[in-house]
Amino acid sequence: MPKRPKRPSEPIVEVETRVLRAVIALAERLNFTQAARKLHISQPALSKQIAELEERFGFRLFIRNNKRGVELTEAGRVFVEKARSLLTQMQLAVRLAQTAHEGRSNLLMIGHSPYADQSWVSWLIKIRLRAFPDLRVSTMTMFAPNLVQCVRTGELNLAVVTAPENDDQITAVSFARAPLYVALLETHAAARSERLSLADIEKDDWILFSREVHPIVHDAILGAARRQGITPKTAHDIMGVRQAIHLVSEGLGVAILSEPLALEIQTKEIVVKPIADKSLSVPTCLVMRANDKSPLIKEFAHAFLSRFNGRPPMPAQMELFRSGKDIRLA
């Protein structure tokens, strides 16, 4: 990369989808070989795409560090966040256009996090309603803030969101709640404890999902630490679970994660332990627009919540429950 890169003569309005996917894949894995494997291209081809994009922009997205692999720059972090949003909007545009073209009226667009428990996602797809025999479900993957925004604007009909932000334009019904977990090396002094407190990891660097990925969880962890007089030495923000696995396995900190992620990260070298602090119990909610009057939406939500709550939700819960009344981490 030249010392004084050429800046584009005019603003970059469009970047090819494949390049956006390449940047996102590398940001998630922080490893060229693993990212190339996911994209089904060669490692040199991926390196070339990234280098060409950085030269085109005139700034670096990644720092190549042989000792710690690849790291996102601040510019790269911002770019990846917006690239994810752009790809999501493109996918939504295509699916909504297909729906209009095919004249399907009973199609539900449902979003979920890439780290959602797959049993939740499977059940969403399997639901069948007698009153709507031609129902079709299409799922989309995105991060929590984007899920809520797309439900609010009507681009998604429903979404499964862990710890959604408070918003009086949506109804969020909690159907699962679990403690946060700490992932740490099996050689860590606290690894043999059944449950951990934040004080047990006070001297470690903390690895957290960035605020862009999970704002409520991110703030709740740091807020609980402040209340206990704990100041983490360093808080490493990450975008993907593979980053957490890499950093923990290299002895560079402990990761604080929600339950599905914690179980995924567990290896022979890494153990996961629940956090005892009840204020860090995280709810997962089914989210819909507060003013949605659709019988299809209501019946589908009823079927989903009945499956996970073990009993039909109360009418007041479905109609009056508003985000923030049952999901605050406190």
Secondary structure, DSSP 8 states (H G I E B T S, - for coil): --SS----SS------HHHHHHHHHHHHH--HHHHHHHHTS-HHHHHHHHHHHHHHHTS-SEEEETTTEEEE-HHHHHHHHHHHHHHHHHHHHHHHHHHHHHT-SSEEEEEE-TTS-HHHHHHHHH--BTTBTT-EEEEEE--HHHHHHHHHHTS-SEEEEES----TTEEEEEEEEEE-EEEEETTSTTTT-SSB-GGGGTTS-EEEE-TTT-HHHHHHHHHHHHHTT---S-EEEESSHHHHHHHHHTTS-EEEE-HHHHHHH--SSEEEEEB--GGGEEEEEEEEETT---HHHHHHHHHHHHHHHSS---HHHHHH--TTSS----
